[in-house]
Amino acid sequence: MRRAAAAVAAVALALAGATAGPAWAAEPPAGTVPPTASAAWLAGLLTDGAVVDPALEVVDVDATLDLALGLVASGAAATTRDAVLDGLVADLDDHTGAALDATFVSATAKLVLVLAAADRDPRDAAGTDLVALLAGRVGTDGRATDRSDLGDLSTPRSQALAVLALVRTGGEAGVVVRAADALTLTACADGGVPAEFDAAPCTTDAVATALAAAALAAAADATGADAALTAARDDALAVLLALDAAGDLDPWAAGLTAAALRAADRGAEADAVTAALTAAVDGCDGDATAAVVRGPDPLRATVGMLLARSGATLTDLSAPGATPDAAPLACTSPTDDDASADDDPAAGDAGGSAVADGTAGTPAATADADGPRAGVAVAVAAGVLVLAVLAGVPVLRRARRRDAADRAAARGA
């Protein structure tokens, strides 16, 4: 009999919890989360000032640079941003390849962009002129190639980053045009850009295409509205907007697309992409992370959203007045405004709050937490109790097994 009673109680509690729903108040709801809260979430991903690859247990330089870009775009967490960049510059030779008597275009170009966006001089990064180093890798054919014992690992993405970095820092016009022309030659038949040079078949890669569109827009503007570069830019943007309309543009590529659209003076389309990204941010009525968790890479998805919301392009992004810190998203519980909650410790526990790394605590579900819905849950539970008594032990055993499965699933999560 005790086992039967426990099974019925478990069913009642499970139904009450499922009916009551989340206890987070929608303040702010998804779509209105401040960028500062998203910056705090990004800062919570850092380990000793860098993003660490969990499998290799080494610093992921590319992800760290992207995160720093997101902090710049947020206009907040300047203290954390500067600490991240200090660490990257301290190990500069490792990242650019100089420690191996090599030069890696992608890391060098992204360092130039992020340092410039953070109002630092990439021509004097710990005594190294990164702009000259990058320009020196642009050949007579316009290709920006790596120099290393591993050979040339450059891609259309790194080519686009090189163009953006050179335009951002006022690189020589001739070098910019050569590099941009070489980028146009990578395009597939549909106007998109592949992930690798000379790919067969040529298949559009959304991130490479978005970076290329931004780079071609910047180069066309810097060289007097070059017709060929402008046409290639528009072709790339058409592919990206088609992917977006079909729901096939991931948030990281979408953020880069918004920046490219702004560089092409297509503000209305950039605003539309930005609005969709902003609506995808988890607020207090979601997972309460202040991040964009849709897609395979929440870090870059959140950076893309922040870049889009900044209203800037990759060649004019800057945050001279950034606040030094950023507060994580703080959510309240509906019981927090209830005077009786002050006198009820259990009710006080029902309210969750965001922890320092930007993730949210889990509020406990109580009968008072959700008003009428909780009452319905109790009524349903009572009905189940009556049915269980009438039907006998088999029903109770099934309820108990279902409750055990739910508990096992909760422990696994």
N, C-alpha and C positions, 0 to 999 in steps of 0.2 A: 504493500500500500504506500509506503514512503516513496518507493521508486516511481509509482504512478503519480503521486502528488508532485514530485520533482519534475517529471516530464511535462505535466500540465503547466506548472509555473514557468518552465523554460519556454513553452509555446507562447504563453501570455507576454512574457518579457520580449521575446523576439518580435511578436506582432506590434507591441507598443513602440519598440525602437524603430521598426520599419515604417510605421504610420506617422510617427512624430516628425521625421525628416531632420535635416541638419539644424543645429542650433545657432549657426552664424547669422548675425544680422547683416543685411545688405548695405553696409556703410563702410567703405564704398563698395558698390557692386562692381562686377566685371565691366570693363569699359571706361571706368572713371578712376581707376587706380593711379595714383601719382607716380611719375617716373622715378621719384626719389625712393619709393618703396621697391621698385624693380631693381634699382641700383643696389639697395641693401641686400636683396636676394642674390644678385651676382657676386657681391663681396663675400657672401657666405659660402661661395663655392671655392674660395681660395684656400690653399694650404701653404703657409709660410710665404704669402705674397705671390703665389702662382697657381695655375691650374695643373694638377698632377694627373698624369695618365694612370688610372687605377690598375691597369694590367701590367704596364712596364715599370710603374713606380718612378717615373722620371717626369720632369716638367714638360708639359705640352705647350710649346712656345706659340704655335699658331692659335690655339684656343685662348692662351693668356693674352695675346695681342688683341684678339677679337673682344674678349671681356673688357680690356682696357678701353677699347673703342666705344663699347656700350656705356662705360662709366663716363666718358667724355660726353657722349650724346645725352646722357641723363641730366647733366648739369648739376650733379651731386657727387658725394663721396670723393671729393678731390684729394683728400689725405690718403685714402686707400689707392686711388688711381696713381698718385705720384709714387707711392711705395712700390707698386707693381712695376712702374716704368724704371724706377731706380734699380730694381733687381734685374730687369732685362738689360739695362745699359751696363750694369756691373759685369754681366756675363756676355757682353756683346759679341766677342770673337767666337764664342761657341755657337751663337745663333746665326750670325752671318756666314760662318764657315771659315773665318780667318784662322781660327785655332788649328784647322786642318789644311791650311794653305789653300783654301777654296773660297768661292763666293756663291751663295745660294740666293737667287733672284727673289723668290717669293718672300722669304723672311726679311731680306734687306728692304724690299719695297714696302712691305707692311710696317716695318719699323719706322721708315720715313713717314708714312702716312699717319701713324698713331702719334709719334712724337710731335709732328707738326700740328696735329689736331689738339694736342695737349699744350700747345704754345711753348714747345721746346725746340731747340735748333738741331735738326738732324744733320746739319753740316759740321756739327761739333758734338758728337755723342761719345763722350769719354775720349776725346781727341781724334775721333774718326769722322771723316766726311762721307757719310752714307750716300749722299746724293751723287757725289763724284764716283763713288764705288759702283753705284747702280748704273749711272750713265756709261761707265766704261764697259759694261756688259752688253750694251746695245751694239750689235754688229752692223756692217754696211747693208745687210739685207733687212735690218730693222728688228731682228729677233733678239730678245733679251735672254741670253743663255747662261746656264750655270757653268761654273768652272770647278771641277772636283775630280777626285780619283774614281768616283762612281759614274762619271760622265754627266751628260746634260739631263737634268730631271725637270726642267722647266715645262710649263703647261700654258694653255691659253689663259688660265686664271692668273698665273704669275706674270704673263705678258700684259694683261689688263692692269694689274696692280702696278707694274713698272710705269706704264703710261700715266696712271693716276698720280703716282708719286712724283714723277718728273714735272707734270703740269702743276701740281700743288706747290712745288718748290721753285717754280720759274725756270725749269730746265731749258736748255738750248732748243729753239724752235725746230731746227733741222733734225735733231735727235728725236724730239717728240713726234714729228710727222713720220719719220721712218718707222718708229715703233708702232704708231697707230695704224699705218698702212699695213704693216705685217700682221696686225691683229685682224684687220678686215679679211685677210686672205684665209683665216681659219674658219670662216663661216660655212655652215652647211647650206644646202639648197634652200631650206626654209627660212634662212636668216639667223638661225640660232647658232650658238658656238659650242663645240664639243668639249669634253673634259680633257682630251689629249690631242696633241698635234697629229695630223695625218691619220685620224681615226677612220677606220673602215669597218662597217658603214659609219658615215658621219651622223652622229646622234646628238641632238641638243641637250646640253647640261644647263639647268636653270641658273645655278650660281655663276658659272662661267659666262653665261649670256648676260646676266644682270651686271656683272663686273665689266664686261666688254661694253655694254650699252653706256654705263657710266663713264668709262674711259674714253669712248668715242665721242660722247657728248662734250666732255672736258677738252679733248684735243681739238674738236671742231671749233669750239669757242675760242680756244687759245690761238688757233691758226687762221682766224678770220672766217668762220663759217664755211670751212672746206666742204664742198658739195659731196664728194665721195664719202667722207667720214660721216656727214650728216645722214646720207642715205643708208649707210650701214647701221648707224645708230637707230634709225627709225625701223629698219627691218628687225633688229634685235628686240626693240621694244614691242613691236607687233606680236612677236612670238611669245614674249613674256605676258602680255595682256591676254592673249588667247589661252595660255596655261592658267592664268588667274581666273578667267571666266569659266574655265572647265573645272576649277577646284583642284588643279594639279600643281599649284605654286606653293612650295613650303614657306613657312614664315621667314626664314633666313633670306631666301631668294626674294621674297616679297619686300622685305625691308630694303634690300639693295636696289630692287626695282623702283621703289618709291624715290630713293635718292637719285637714280638715273633719270626718272621722269622729271624731277625738279631741275636737274641739270639741263634737260631739254626744254625747259620752260613750259612744261605740261602739268601745271599745278593742280588742276581739277582732278586729273586722273591719279596724281600722286596722293591727293587728299582722300580719294575713294579707297585706295589700297591701304592708306594709313588708318582709316576708320575701321576697316575690317580687322586689321592687326590689333588695334586698340581694344576692340570688342572681344578679342581672343585672350586677353589678359585675365588670369584667374584672380578674382577679387574675393570679398568675404562671402559672396554667394556661390563661390566655386571651391577650389582647393585652398584658397587663401595663401597663395604663394607670391603673388604679384609678378608672376612669370608667365610666359607663353609656353605651355607644356604640350601643345599640339605639334606633332611632327617628331622626327627621330632625335632631334638635338635641341632640348630646351634652352641650353646656354645661348646658342647662336640665334635661336628663334626669338629670345628675349632681347638680344642685341639688335636684331633686325627691327623689332618693334620700336625700340628706343631710337634707333637711327631714323626711322620713318617719322616718329613723333617729334624729333628735333627740328624738322622742317629744313634740314641742311643737305648739302651734297657732300660727297667724299672729298671734294677739293676745297670746301669752305667750312667744314665742321670745326667748331671751336667752342670752348667753354671757359672764357676768361673769368667769369663771375661765378664759377661753380661753388656750391656750398661745400665746406670741408667734410661734412658727415652726411649720412642718409639713414633715416629711421625705417625699420622694417614695417611691413603692413600690420597694423593693429586692428584686430576684429573684436567686436563685442557680441555678447549673447543677448537675446531678447529679455532675459531675466535681469540683465544689468540695470535696467531702468525701473525694475519692480522693487518698491520699497521693502517688500517682505523678504527679498533676497538677502538684505543686509542682516536679517536675523536668522537666516537658515544656511548653515555652512554647506549643506548638500547642494542647495540651489546655487550658491556661489561657485561651487566646483563645476557647474554646468557651463560656465562661460569659458571659452578658450581665448588664447592670445598668441600672436605670432612670436616665435622665438628668434634669437639673434640671427640665425642663418636664413631667415626668411620663410621657413616652413611653419606650418600652423600646428598647435596642439589640438587634440581631439576632444571636443566637448562631450560631456556625458548627457545622455538623453534622460529627462525626468518628466513626470506626468505634468508638471506645471510649465515646462519649457515651451510648450507649443499650443497652449490653450485648448480650443475645441478639438483639434486633431488628436491630442493626447487622450481626451475623454472618449473619443471614438475608439481609440486603441484599447482602452480599458474595457469598453463594452464588447468589442470583438473578442478580447481575451476571455471574458466571462462566458461568452457564447461557446467558445472552444472548450472551456472547462465542462460545461453541461453536456456537449456532444461527446466528449471523451468519456465521461462517466457512463453515458447511455450506451456507447459503442463497445466499451470494455477495454481490456488491456492491450489488444493489438494496435488500436489507434494510439494509445499512449506510448507504446514502444516505438511506433513510427515517428511520433513527435520527438521522442528522446533522441532517436538516431539523427533526425534532421537538425536538432539543436546541437548535437555533438559535431556534426559536419560543419555547422556554422561556426562553432568555436574553433575547430581545427583550421578552417579557412581564415578566421581572424588572426589566429596565431601565425599563420604563414605569411599574412600581409604585413 
